[in-house]
């Protein structure tokens, strides 16, 4: 049976976050996976939801849809203060029944109000992270990341980070190849490096770091199986190693080594899903050199061994 995703709206609605959920889960992509998701937009109250621009959205689905949802999505905070008790009870009941709970941006406040983030690591938009931590001290707020996967509860940072989390969910459910296909159709990267730190209102280093790095990043992807050093990359960027490392972090939010590792893991995922090559060959092609090194980094990034991952997504 199709996986049912319900996006719950309050009296107010953020059109971008709602559109992200509709784009990823609402469009028919059964040519990729059949059946695809069933997506419903539900209102927590009668009378429709109003966007900041004055648009009124009405839906035939109500709060009772949560009792049938496999995944519940809460867009940016659309309730004035904490949601009503009946909404909090419905969220708790859905979670207790086994539904996956997801928040986009300040929707994390709704999950926190229901107690579903207590003792869990979570994130929200960096502008509201301090408030979330202050109002809900039991929540382990991480303001630096684009999203947090805590298993049965997932939270994303502001606005476009919702895309990252939605693609992550597709990747969990259907594998990297399907998630990458959805990303290509949305004309977005399947996986962004770094975290919110690169978007916080802090002075950025002077210089044209992004222009300098554009060609180097593409070259790194073409040579992901090679042993690349910062010194070698700096020469291609016509900078010193120290300047290159500083500009790389300013643009991507991470180090060249960590960026390269994550790209190697993504390549290994695709090879494990789409080929029958031995794990040792996958390790060579993805730049890890040996099956042992691949396993070490793969388990750290994916929380599963290469063999387990292949069995899961090839079946």
LUMPABA-301808 format. One record per residue: residue number from 1; z, x, y of N, C-alpha, C in turn; residue in one letter. Coordinates in steps of 0.02 Angstrom, whole numbers, plus 50000, padded with zeros to 5 digits. Each point is the difference from the previous one (the first is absolute). Layout:
<sites>
SITE/num/n.zz/n.xx/n.yy/ca.zz/ca.xx/ca.yy/c.zz/c.xx/c.yy/residu
SITE/NUM/Z/X/Y/Z/X/Y/Z/X/Y/a
...
</sites>
This chain:
<sites>
SITE/num/n.zz/n.xx/n.yy/ca.zz/ca.xx/ca.yy/c.zz/c.xx/c.yy/residu
SITE/1/50000/50042/49940/50000/49958/50060/50000/50044/50062/x
SITE/2/49972/49973/50054/49996/50038/50062/50069/50009/50030/x
SITE/3/50010/50057/50031/50062/50017/50034/50002/49961/50067/x
SITE/4/50052/49962/50012/50004/49957/50059/50038/50037/50055/x
SITE/5/49968/50008/50057/50030/50031/50059/50009/49947/50053/x
SITE/6/50061/49994/50026/50015/49951/50053/50023/50037/50062/x
SITE/7/49965/49990/50055/50020/50027/50065/50036/49945/50038/x
SITE/8/50063/50013/50017/50043/49949/50031/50003/50010/50075/x
SITE/9/49985/49946/50037/50001/50001/50073/50059/49961/50027/x
SITE/10/50028/50025/50054/50051/49963/50037/49968/49964/50059/x
SITE/11/50040/49980/50050/49972/49964/50058/49949/50042/50039/x
SITE/12/50009/50066/49998/49952/50045/50033/49962/50039/49947/x
SITE/13/49943/50027/50020/49960/50037/49952/49965/50058/50035/x
SITE/14/50000/50057/49967/49962/50058/50022/49933/49999/49965/x
SITE/15/49947/49992/50038/49934/49991/49970/49977/50061/49961/x
SITE/16/50016/50059/50023/49975/50060/49965/50030/50004/49930/x
SITE/17/50067/49996/49995/50031/50006/49935/49977/49944/49953/x
SITE/18/49994/49940/50025/49974/49945/49959/49929/50015/49976/x
SITE/19/49960/50026/50045/49930/50015/49982/49996/50054/49947/x
SITE/20/50045/50049/50002/49999/50052/49949/50012/49970/49931/x
SITE/21/50050/49957/49994/50014/49968/49936/49940/49958/49977/x
SITE/22/49970/49963/50046/49943/49958/49983/49940/50042/49979/x
SITE/23/49989/50056/50034/49944/50043/49984/50007/50032/49931/x
SITE/24/50059/50025/49984/50009/50035/49937/50005/49952/49941/x
SITE/25/50040/49947/50008/50015/49957/49943/49961/49934/50001/x
SITE/26/49976/49979/50059/49969/49935/50005/49926/49999/49985/x
SITE/27/49964/50055/50013/49929/50002/49986/49989/50006/49924/x
SITE/28/49948/49967/49977/49984/50002/49928/49970/50068/49983/x
SITE/29/50036/50038/49962/49975/50065/49978/49998/50003/49923/x
SITE/30/49982/49943/49970/50001/49995/49927/49947/50045/49968/x
SITE/31/49952/50026/50039/49953/50047/49972/50033/50067/49986/x
SITE/32/50058/50012/50033/50038/50061/49986/50050/49988/49944/x
SITE/33/50037/49945/50004/50049/49981/49950/49998/49924/49993/x
SITE/34/49994/49976/49940/49997/49928/49989/50055/49980/49951/x
SITE/35/50049/49958/50021/50001/49967/50066/50030/50045/50054/x
SITE/36/49979/49988/50062/50030/50032/50058/50063/49961/50017/x
SITE/37/50032/50019/50054/50060/49964/50022/49984/49930/50024/x
SITE/38/50048/49955/49996/49999/49936/50036/50046/50007/50060/x
SITE/39/49973/49990/50059/50040/50010/50061/50009/49933/50036/x
SITE/40/50063/49985/50017/50015/49940/50038/50042/50018/50061/x
SITE/41/49983/49969/50056/50040/50007/50061/50044/49939/50004/x
SITE/42/50065/50011/50001/50048/49944/50000/50041/50002/50064/x
SITE/43/50020/49942/50024/50041/49994/50060/50071/49982/49981/x
SITE/44/50047/50033/50032/50070/49987/49986/50024/49935/50030/x
SITE/45/49959/49970/50045/50020/49940/50035/49938/49958/50016/x
SITE/46/50006/49935/50007/49943/49960/50021/49982/50012/50073/x
SITE/47/49939/49984/50018/49980/50006/50070/49959/50061/50015/x
SITE/48/49989/50043/49952/49957/50057/50011/50036/50060/50030/x
SITE/49/49964/50056/50000/50025/50062/50030/49957/50018/50059/x
SITE/50/50030/50030/50051/49965/50014/50063/49996/50076/50010/x
SITE/51/49940/50025/50014/49991/50071/50014/50017/50014/50073/x
SITE/52/50010/50064/50018/50013/50016/50071/49943/49979/50046/x
SITE/53/49940/49992/49971/49942/49980/50041/49996/49924/50007/x
SITE/54/50045/49963/49967/50000/49928/50006/49963/49963/49945/x
SITE/55/49974/50036/49951/49966/49966/49944/50052/49969/49954/x
SITE/56/49985/49939/49977/50045/49965/49954/49969/50001/49931/x
SITE/57/50037/50024/49951/49976/50003/49931/50038/49949/49959/x
SITE/58/49962/49958/49965/50030/49951/49956/49977/50012/49928/x
SITE/59/50043/49987/49952/49985/50011/49930/50029/49944/49958/x
SITE/60/49967/49981/49947/50027/49947/49957/50057/50025/49956/x
SITE/61/50013/50065/49999/50050/50028/49956/50066/50010/50038/x
SITE/62/50054/49985/49966/50066/50005/50030/50045/50049/49963/x
SITE/63/50064/49996/50015/50049/50047/49974/50005/49998/49924/x
SITE/64/49983/49944/49970/50005/49994/49927/49950/50045/49964/x
SITE/65/49950/50026/50036/49952/50046/49968/50034/50063/49976/x
SITE/66/50057/50018/50030/50034/50061/49979/50024/49996/49928/x
SITE/67/50011/49939/49976/50024/49992/49931/49945/50015/49949/x
SITE/68/49937/50005/50024/49944/50014/49955/49968/50067/50014/x
SITE/69/50029/50038/50046/49969/50063/50022/50020/50058/49954/x
SITE/70/49951/50043/49987/50013/50063/49967/50016/50055/50051/x
SITE/71/49970/49993/50059/50014/50046/50056/50009/49958/50063/x
SITE/72/50051/50015/50039/50014/49966/50063/49993/50050/50056/x
SITE/73/49959/49983/50051/49989/50045/50057/50029/49968/50063/x
SITE/74/50039/50040/50037/50028/49978/50064/49968/50042/50055/x
SITE/75/49957/49971/50042/49969/50038/50054/50052/50018/50053/x
SITE/76/49977/50028/50055/50045/50020/50054/50045/49942/50019/x
SITE/77/50060/50016/50019/50054/49952/50011/49976/49938/50038/x
SITE/78/49998/49944/49965/49974/49939/50031/50054/49947/50008/x
SITE/79/50063/50019/49991/50056/49955/50013/50040/50027/50059/x
SITE/80/50024/49957/50042/50044/50019/50055/50070/50011/49970/x
SITE/81/50019/50063/49992/50063/50014/49966/49989/49996/49925/x
SITE/82/50055/49989/49963/49994/49996/49927/49966/49935/49980/x
SITE/83/49963/50000/49945/49968/49938/49976/50053/49948/49983/x
SITE/84/49981/49936/49998/50046/49947/49980/50026/50011/49929/x
SITE/85/50056/49968/49986/50031/50009/49934/49954/49981/49943/x
SITE/86/49959/49947/50009/49956/49980/49945/49947/50053/49986/x
SITE/87/49979/50036/50052/49952/50054/49990/50033/50058/49964/x
SITE/88/50060/50019/50022/50036/50055/49967/50014/49983/49927/x
SITE/89/50019/49938/49986/50012/49980/49931/49937/50004/49958/x
SITE/90/49943/49980/50029/49937/50003/49964/49979/50072/49986/x
SITE/91/50012/50045/50048/49984/50070/49989/50043/50029/49945/x
SITE/92/50065/49985/50001/50045/50025/49948/49980/49973/49931/x
SITE/93/49982/49936/49998/49982/49970/49936/49936/50031/49973/x
SITE/94/49951/50012/50044/49937/50032/49977/50014/50069/49973/x
SITE/95/50042/50037/50034/50016/50068/49978/50037/49998/49933/x
SITE/96/50048/49955/49994/50038/49994/49938/49955/49981/49941/x
SITE/97/49948/49962/50015/49953/49978/49948/49953/50056/49978/x
SITE/98/49998/50055/50040/49959/50057/49982/49940/50011/50045/x
SITE/99/49994/49961/50054/49943/50010/50046/50008/50066/50037/x
SITE/100/49944/50032/50013/49999/50061/50040/50003/49981/50073/x
SITE/101/50048/50028/50037/50011/49982/50070/49972/50055/50045/x
SITE/102/49960/49980/50049/49964/50048/50042/50009/49980/50074/x
SITE/103/50015/50049/50043/50002/49987/50072/49952/50045/50036/x
SITE/104/49971/49974/50053/49955/50038/50044/50033/50007/50068/x
SITE/105/50005/50061/50024/50028/50013/50066/50072/49972/50005/x
SITE/106/50013/49957/50050/50068/49974/50010/50017/49943/49952/x
SITE/107/49956/49984/49954/50018/49953/49947/50058/50025/49959/x
SITE/108/50014/50066/50004/50057/50029/49964/50065/49968/50022/x
SITE/109/50005/49977/50062/50060/49967/50024/50015/49937/49959/x
SITE/110/49947/49964/49979/50009/49940/49960/50027/50017/49931/x
SITE/111/49973/50052/49969/50025/50021/49934/50072/50024/50006/x
SITE/112/50015/50036/50054/50068/50024/50010/50049/49943/50010/x
SITE/113/49978/49948/50037/50044/49943/50012/50016/49964/49935/x
SITE/114/49954/50002/49952/50012/49968/49935/50040/50045/49953/x
SITE/115/50016/50061/50023/50038/50046/49959/49959/50037/49948/x
SITE/116/49934/49994/50003/49957/50029/49949/49987/50074/50010/x
SITE/117/50022/50027/50057/49992/50072/50013/50066/50038/49994/x
SITE/118/50054/49966/49984/50065/50033/49995/49998/50056/49948/x
SITE/119/50020/50060/50021/50001/50057/49955/49933/50029/49985/x
SITE/120/49947/49974/50032/49932/50024/49986/49972/50038/50060/x
SITE/121/49956/50047/49985/49963/50035/50052/49946/49953/50025/x
SITE/122/49990/49997/50066/49952/49954/50030/49976/50030/50066/x
SITE/123/49946/49971/50026/49974/50022/50064/49977/49940/50040/x
SITE/124/49986/50012/50064/49971/49950/50045/49967/50039/50057/x
SITE/125/49973/49966/50049/49970/50035/50057/50051/50046/50032/x
SITE/126/49978/50061/50017/50047/50050/50027/50037/49976/50062/x
SITE/127/49969/49954/50039/50034/49975/50060/50061/49957/49983/x
SITE/128/50001/49971/49939/50053/49954/49981/50044/50027/49944/x
SITE/129/49988/50062/49980/50037/50028/49943/50075/50006/50017/x
SITE/130/50016/50022/50060/50071/50008/50018/50035/49932/50000/x
SITE/131/49966/49948/50025/50031/49933/50000/50010/49975/49929/x
SITE/132/49952/50011/49956/50008/49978/49931/50060/50035/49968/x
SITE/133/50007/50065/50012/50056/50037/49971/50066/49977/50029/x
SITE/134/50002/49982/50064/50061/49978/50032/50021/49931/49976/x
SITE/135/49952/49954/49996/50015/49932/49981/50017/49994/49926/x
SITE/136/49968/50042/49959/50010/49996/49928/50018/50069/49973/x
SITE/137/50063/50020/50008/50020/50068/49982/49995/50016/49926/x
SITE/138/49993/49949/49956/49993/50013/49929/49929/50021/49982/x
SITE/139/49954/49993/50047/49930/50018/49987/49990/50074/50016/x
SITE/140/49968/50037/49955/49986/50071/50010/49933/50006/50037/x
SITE/141/50002/49997/50066/49939/49997/50040/49969/50070/50007/x
SITE/142/49936/50005/49983/49963/50062/50007/49945/49988/50052/x
SITE/143/50009/50025/50061/49952/49985/50054/49939/50045/50000/x
SITE/144/49995/50046/49952/49947/50051/50003/49939/49983/49959/x
SITE/145/50006/49953/49953/49946/49990/49951/49957/49940/50017/x
SITE/146/49941/49996/49970/49955/49944/50011/50020/49939/49958/x
SITE/147/50027/50013/49942/50026/49944/49959/50049/50028/49949/x
SITE/148/50040/49954/49972/50049/50018/49948/49990/49953/49942/x
SITE/149/49993/50028/49941/49996/49961/49938/50067/50009/49964/x
SITE/150/50042/49948/50004/50065/50001/49966/49998/49961/49936/x
SITE/151/49941/49992/49971/49993/49965/49937/49986/49926/50010/x
SITE/152/50053/49959/50002/49990/49928/50008/49998/49979/50073/x
SITE/153/50014/50046/50046/49998/49986/50072/49962/50057/50034/x
SITE/154/49948/49982/50039/49959/50050/50034/49997/49984/50074/x
SITE/155/50004/50051/50042/50000/49990/50072/49950/50047/50033/x
SITE/156/49969/49979/50055/49953/50043/50034/50020/50009/50072/x
SITE/157/49973/50052/50030/50011/50013/50071/49955/49953/50041/x
SITE/158/49989/50018/50063/49967/49954/50046/49925/49992/49989/x
SITE/159/49977/49940/50013/49930/49981/50006/49956/50029/49945/x
SITE/160/49961/50053/50015/49950/50024/49952/50031/50028/49937/x
SITE/161/50065/50017/50001/50033/50023/49939/50000/49945/49947/x
SITE/162/49994/49937/50021/49994/49946/49952/49939/50008/49955/x
SITE/163/49946/50028/50027/49941/50013/49959/50016/50051/49946/x
SITE/164/50036/50052/50019/50020/50051/49952/50040/49969/49943/x
SITE/165/50047/49957/50017/50042/49970/49949/49961/49951/49956/x
SITE/166/49956/49960/50030/49960/49953/49960/49956/50038/49950/x
SITE/167/49970/50055/50022/49958/50039/49954/50043/50033/49946/x
SITE/168/50060/50019/50019/50046/50028/49950/50016/49948/49946/x
SITE/169/50009/49938/50020/50015/49946/49952/49940/49989/49953/x
SITE/170/49940/50000/50028/49940/49993/49958/49996/50059/49952/x
SITE/171/50017/50060/50024/49999/50059/49957/50050/49993/49943/x
SITE/172/50059/49973/50015/50050/49990/49948/49975/49950/49948/x
SITE/173/49969/49947/50023/49979/49946/49955/49937/50015/49961/x
SITE/174/49953/50035/50032/49934/50007/49970/49973/50071/49998/x
SITE/175/50037/50048/50025/49979/50069/49996/49966/50026/50062/x
SITE/176/49993/50066/50004/49974/50033/50060/49927/49983/50013/x
SITE/177/49960/49992/49947/49929/49988/50009/49988/49933/50035/x
SITE/178/50036/49948/49979/49992/49935/50032/50026/50002/50072/x
SITE/179/50058/50032/50010/50027/50005/50068/49953/50038/50046/x
SITE/180/49969/50053/49974/49952/50037/50040/49938/49958/50017/x
SITE/181/49979/49958/49954/49942/49957/50013/50017/49950/50055/x
SITE/182/50061/49972/49999/50021/49953/50053/50003/50037/50066/x
SITE/183/50027/50061/50000/50004/50039/50062/49931/50014/50029/x
SITE/184/49952/50017/49956/49933/50013/50025/49970/49939/50033/x
SITE/185/50013/49941/49971/49972/49939/50029/50033/49984/50066/x
SITE/186/50064/50019/50008/50035/49989/50062/49986/50056/50051/x
SITE/187/49965/50052/49978/49983/50058/50041/50064/50033/50026/x
SITE/188/50047/50011/49954/50062/50035/50016/50012/50052/49946/x
SITE/189/50040/50051/50015/50016/50050/49948/50043/49968/49946/x
SITE/190/49989/50018/49936/50041/49971/49947/50072/50023/50002/x
SITE/191/50013/50056/50033/50068/50026/50003/50005/50044/50062/x
SITE/192/50048/49985/50043/50011/50041/50059/50059/50047/49989/x
SITE/193/49993/50060/50026/50054/50049/49994/50049/49993/50057/x
SITE/194/50058/50031/49990/50050/50001/50054/50039/49936/50005/x
SITE/195/50028/49987/50057/50042/49942/50011/49999/49978/50071/x
SITE/196/50049/49960/50019/50003/49973/50067/50012/50053/50053/x
SITE/197/50026/50057/49980/50016/50051/50050/49939/50019/50041/x
SITE/198/49941/49995/49970/49939/50019/50037/49981/49947/50052/x
SITE/199/50033/49942/50000/49983/49947/50047/50055/49987/50051/x
SITE/200/50058/50032/49993/50055/49989/50046/49982/50028/50069/x
SITE/201/50027/49968/50052/49986/50021/50069/50036/50065/50016/x
SITE/202/49973/50055/49975/50025/50067/50015/49941/50042/50023/x
SITE/203/50013/50049/50043/49945/50043/50023/49967/50035/49941/x
SITE/204/49933/49996/49998/49963/50033/49947/49977/50068/50025/x
SITE/205/49988/50047/49955/49978/50067/50020/49934/49996/50038/x
SITE/206/49993/50046/50048/49937/50003/50037/49945/50027/49954/x
SITE/207/49938/49985/50018/49944/50027/49962/49963/49946/49962/x
SITE/208/49943/50019/49974/49956/49952/49965/50009/50007/49926/x
SITE/209/50064/49994/49976/50015/50010/49930/49960/49955/49955/x
SITE/210/49991/49936/50019/49965/49953/49957/49928/50020/49992/x
SITE/211/49967/50021/50056/49930/50021/49995/49993/50062/49957/x
SITE/212/50046/50047/50008/49998/50061/49962/50008/49986/49925/x
SITE/213/50044/49953/49984/50016/49987/49930/49949/49956/49964/x
SITE/214/49960/49962/50037/49957/49951/49968/49956/50032/49945/x
SITE/215/49967/50054/50017/49957/50033/49951/50039/50034/49945/x
SITE/216/50059/50026/50016/50040/50035/49950/50026/49951/49947/x
SITE/217/50022/49941/50021/50024/49950/49953/49946/49980/49950/x
SITE/218/49940/49989/50025/49944/49984/49956/49985/50056/49951/x
SITE/219/50003/50062/50025/49987/50058/49957/50054/50006/49947/x
SITE/220/50063/49986/50018/50055/50003/49951/49989/49950/49944/x
SITE/221/49976/49939/50017/49987/49950/49948/49945/50023/49953/x
SITE/222/49951/50036/50026/49945/50024/49958/50022/50058/49955/x
SITE/223/50055/50033/50018/50023/50059/49963/50072/49990/49976/x
SITE/224/50016/49938/49983/50068/49983/49982/50023/50036/49936/x
SITE/225/49952/50022/49959/50017/50034/49937/50011/50075/50008/x
SITE/226/49993/50024/50062/50007/50072/50012/50069/50016/50028/x
SITE/227/50019/50063/49996/50063/50023/50027/49991/50015/50074/x
SITE/228/50020/49954/50043/49988/50006/50072/50064/50022/50035/x
SITE/229/49994/50051/50041/50058/50025/50038/49994/49979/50073/x
SITE/230/50057/50000/50034/49999/49984/50072/49958/50051/50038/x
SITE/231/50004/50063/49979/49961/50052/50033/49925/49985/49994/x
SITE/232/49978/49980/49940/49929/49984/49990/49979/49940/50041/x
SITE/233/50043/49948/50002/49984/49940/50039/50000/50015/50074/x
SITE/234/50045/50042/50022/50003/50018/50071/49937/50036/50022/x
SITE/235/49974/50043/49956/49937/50035/50017/49944/49950/50010/x
SITE/236/49997/49949/49958/49947/49950/50007/50008/49961/50065/x
SITE/237/50063/49991/50022/50013/49963/50062/49998/50046/50061/x
SITE/238/49990/50065/49989/49997/50050/50054/50064/50001/50040/x
SITE/239/50057/49997/49964/50065/50004/50033/50044/50047/49959/x
SITE/240/50057/50016/50026/50049/50039/49963/50034/49954/49949/x
SITE/241/50026/50027/49945/50036/49958/49951/50056/49959/50030/x
SITE/242/50037/50029/50047/50055/49964/50031/49976/49941/50041/x
SITE/243/49947/50012/50040/49971/49946/50040/49970/49946/49956/x
SITE/244/49966/50021/49946/49970/49951/49955/50053/49955/49968/x
SITE/245/50054/50031/49976/50053/49961/49968/50031/49951/50050/x
SITE/246/50009/50021/50062/50030/49956/50051/49953/49942/50015/x
SITE/247/49937/50014/50009/49952/49946/50015/49990/49953/49941/x
SITE/248/50002/50028/49940/49991/49959/49940/50056/49948/49995/x
SITE/249/50062/50022/50011/50056/49953/49997/49996/49950/50057/x
SITE/250/49979/50021/50059/49995/49954/50057/49950/49944/49986/x
SITE/251/49946/50017/49966/49947/49951/49987/50014/49958/49938/x
SITE/252/50024/50031/49947/50008/49964/49936/50071/49979/49985/x
SITE/253/50049/50031/50033/50069/49983/49987/50029/50037/49940/x
SITE/254/49963/50047/49971/50025/50036/49942/49971/50071/50000/x
SITE/255/50018/50039/49951/49976/50069/49996/49935/50003/49961/x
SITE/256/49961/50054/50009/49938/50007/49961/50014/49998/49925/x
SITE/257/50054/50032/49978/50016/50001/49929/50014/49931/49973/x
SITE/258/50041/49961/50035/50017/49933/49976/49940/49954/50003/x
SITE/259/49958/50007/50051/49940/49958/50006/49953/50015/49941/x
SITE/260/49993/50064/49983/49956/50018/49945/50028/49976/49934/x
SITE/261/50065/50004/49990/50030/49975/49939/49987/49925/49990/x
SITE/262/50008/49962/50054/49990/49927/49994/49928/49984/49984/x
SITE/263/49952/50038/50029/49930/49988/49985/49984/50018/49927/x
SITE/264/50033/50051/49975/49990/50019/49930/50027/49946/49953/x
SITE/265/50057/49972/50018/50028/49946/49959/49953/49940/49999/x
SITE/266/49973/49982/50059/49953/49944/50003/49938/50012/49957/x
SITE/267/49975/50061/50002/49942/50017/49959/50018/49995/49926/x
SITE/268/50059/50026/49982/50022/49996/49930/50006/49927/49978/x
SITE/269/50025/49956/50043/50005/49929/49983/49931/49972/49983/x
SITE/270/49951/50015/50042/49933/49973/49989/49971/50026/49934/x
SITE/271/50010/50064/49987/49973/50029/49938/50034/49971/49939/x
SITE/272/50065/49989/50004/50036/49971/49943/49979/49929/49987/x
SITE/273/49982/49964/50053/49979/49930/49992/49928/49994/49976/x
SITE/274/49957/50044/50022/49929/49988/49992/49966/50047/49950/x
SITE/275/50036/50050/49973/49969/50046/49952/50045/50006/49938/x
SITE/276/49971/50029/49948/50038/50015/49939/50016/50074/49994/x
SITE/277/49994/50036/50055/50012/50072/49999/50073/50014/49980/x
SITE/278/50012/50053/49962/50069/50019/49983/50040/50015/50063/x
SITE/279/50065/49993/49995/50044/50010/50058/49991/50071/50027/x
SITE/280/49990/50048/49956/49990/50069/50023/49938/50006/50044/x
SITE/281/49946/49965/49981/49939/50001/50041/50011/49964/50066/x
SITE/282/50037/49945/49999/50017/49965/50062/50039/50046/50047/x
SITE/283/50047/50037/49971/50040/50047/50040/49956/50053/50033/x
SITE/284/49950/50025/49963/49955/50050/50029/49957/49971/50055/x
SITE/285/49971/49941/49988/49955/49970/50049/50037/49978/50064/x
SITE/286/50063/49982/49993/50037/49977/50059/50039/50055/50034/x
SITE/287/49993/50062/49976/50028/50057/50036/50070/50020/49980/x
SITE/288/50029/49969/49948/50068/50018/49980/50002/50060/49952/x
SITE/289/49944/50014/49968/49995/50060/49958/50023/49991/49929/x
SITE/290/50055/49965/49989/50025/49991/49933/50029/49930/49992/x
SITE/291/50003/49977/49938/50028/49934/49986/50073/49996/50021/x
SITE/292/50036/50055/49993/50071/50000/50020/50009/49990/50075/x
SITE/293/49959/50035/50040/50004/49992/50072/49979/49930/50021/x
SITE/294/49947/49974/49968/49979/49932/50016/50056/49951/49985/x
SITE/295/50031/50006/49942/50053/49953/49982/50058/50003/50050/x
SITE/296/50019/50060/50021/50056/50008/50046/49987/49962/50066/x
SITE/297/49942/50012/50029/49985/49969/50065/49982/49926/49992/x
SITE/298/49968/49982/49944/49980/49931/49989/50061/49955/49992/x
SITE/299/50049/50023/49960/50061/49960/49989/50037/49992/50066/x
SITE/300/50003/50053/50040/50035/49996/50064/49967/49950/50048/x
SITE/301/49933/49996/49998/49965/49956/50046/49992/49929/49975/x
SITE/302/49990/49992/49934/49982/49935/49972/50055/49969/49958/x
SITE/303/50051/50041/49983/50056/49978/49958/49977/49981/49929/x
SITE/304/49948/50034/49977/49976/49990/49931/49963/50063/49980/x
SITE/305/50001/50016/49935/49962/50057/49977/49925/49984/50000/x
SITE/306/49957/50051/50001/49927/49987/49997/49980/49958/49940/x
SITE/307/50031/50014/49941/49982/49963/49940/50021/49926/50006/x
SITE/308/50061/49989/50027/50023/49931/50009/49956/49963/50050/x
SITE/309/49983/50034/50054/49957/49970/50051/49933/49980/49970/x
SITE/310/49970/50045/49962/49935/49985/49969/50005/49941/49954/x
SITE/311/50051/49997/49957/50008/49944/49954/50008/49934/50038/x
SITE/312/50037/50002/50055/50013/49940/50038/49937/49972/50032/x
SITE/313/49962/50043/50034/49944/49976/50039/49934/49998/49962/x
SITE/314/49995/50037/49945/49941/49994/49958/50003/49938/49957/x
SITE/315/50062/49975/49985/50006/49940/49958/49985/49937/50040/x
</sites>
